[in-house]
Structures are given as structure tokens and as C-alpha cells.
Amino acid sequence: MMTNINVRGWPVMARPLGESHKRFLQTMMANGIVDGDKARALHRHCCETHGAQYTPDKLDEFIEVINAQLQPMFMQIRKGLSEEDGLQYYALVNMAETDVTRMSADYADNELELFRKTMDLIVDSDNGTASSTDILNCADSLQTKKLKKKETEHVLNRLVQDKWLIEKQGEYSLSTRCIMEMEPYIRRIYQDQVKVCHICHNVALQCQMCENPTCGIKIHTHCVARYFKGRTDPRCPSCEDFWPHEIPEVYRPPSSQSQSAATEKTTPTPRATGQSRKTRRS
């Protein structure tokens, strides 16, 4: 049995994985990322299938047992929020590598360079997205090896299928999985461009910004919807200036989605989150 360190710095013995934990982990390995509702349904399914004790509000504790065993392999099931709709997700992430080199086993050098340039465009944009046209133009200036239009489109499709990017109507954004797994890299490389959301304190790309030049805080679109809900005179939570942007409605997932049971998959399938309103970001 392995020894780990708890939050107080004391050594603790990691619990061995039960069959329910193993089944949950296998499904996470196949899917990569699942939304909170599916994770909770999967938790129940795994416990009931293998006769383990099931407590609905103990999902995080259940995952902690798995993470204790994953720690020596520098892997972790991490919880995060989608920038697009604010929904909770669970993703299996690689903790050993924090930049795009983690993708080198699946992508060629020029394909990784294209992904880096796509990230540059997304971070530099006003709304956390990059158009397919701008990305195609970047493919002509790659230093490693130029990509033809068809080759570029193929790489972008793979990045979407592998859940690194999200594509909607020709606009690309970083997926929830990408932000969760590469947040240290994003904060380090784009430290002068990226700010965190004033409400949830996570990296903010798809967001609104206070127009007071002495303030300039950023708030995720979904955090804006929740924070200003029902307020007739929205004010910046930092400087109290009037908030001039349109306030979106709080996203509510379809009832069928919240009631659906998790499906165990043996191969990864793309999971695109709901589209949110584009808003100003600078």
C-alpha cells in the first residue's frame, strides 16, 4: 500500500482501489472528461454494479481515493468549470507535463506549432475565440513545416475530436479539458495577457471586462449572468462603475441532460459544451 502526504503534511496510507473505483477510472480514461451530472450518475452506477456503499454527496471523496493511487503516475481527476456555460466537469489530467509537449505522442511538430499559434490567437482575441480563416493563415507561416489547407483542416478536426479545442460556426476556442489541463502553461506563457475571473478566480478568456481604465477586471460570461441576475443597475463588483455590457441569462441545461445516466464508453467521444454569447475581452 502506498504512502501519500495529506493536507497537513503528515504521511497517510492510500486506500486500495475497489472494483467500483477501478470501473470509474476506466470510464474516465476512455472519455477524458465528463460533465458533473454524468460523473455523479457514473459514481452511482459503479457503486451499485459492484455492491459498494453509495453516498450521493460523496463523489469528491470517492475520487480522492482514486487520485491517491494516481499520484505516483502524476495523473489526477480534476474538477473545473466550463467557460462557455459554467457547468461543472471532471477531467483526467496529466500533471507531469504542463505545456503542449504532452501532445507530442499524438501530433507532429508542425501540428503542435499550429496549436500553439491557435492558442496565441485565442488569447489575443476580444472574445476568447479564433476564426478558422485566421488559423488557416497561420498555417502558411509555420517555422517547422507549412501545412496545406486540407492538412490544417484535418489537424483542427483532430484537435476538436481529442477535446483540445471547441468549434462552433467556424470559431475555435479552448476546450474545458484544455484549460483545466494546461492552466499552469497558460498562466506562465500569457501572464501579461491573461487575467483571472474576479468572481471564480479561474483563467478568464470568454468574459466581459470593466471599462474603467483604472479597474479593468474580467468576469466570465456565465459568472456575469449569475452575479448580475435580477439587478436593474449592474455595477462593477470592484470599482462600482456602471457595468455597460449586456447581461446574459443564466444557462440552464436541458432537463433530459441532467436526468440522463452516464454511459460507459470504451473509446473517447467529443463532448461540446453549450455555446454562450460572445462578449468583449481585451
Secondary structure by P-SEA (a helix, b strand, c coil): cbbbbccccbbbbbbcccaaaaaaaaaaaacccccaaaaaaaaaaaaaaacccccccaaaaaaaaaaaaaccccccbbbbbbccccbbbbbbccccccccccccccccaaaaaaaaaaaaaaaacccccccaaaaaaaaaccccccccaaaaaaaaaaaaaaccccccccbbbbcaaaaaacaaaaaaaaccccccccccccccccccccccccccccccaaaaaaaacccccccccccccccccccccccccccccccccbbbbcbbbbbbcccccccccc
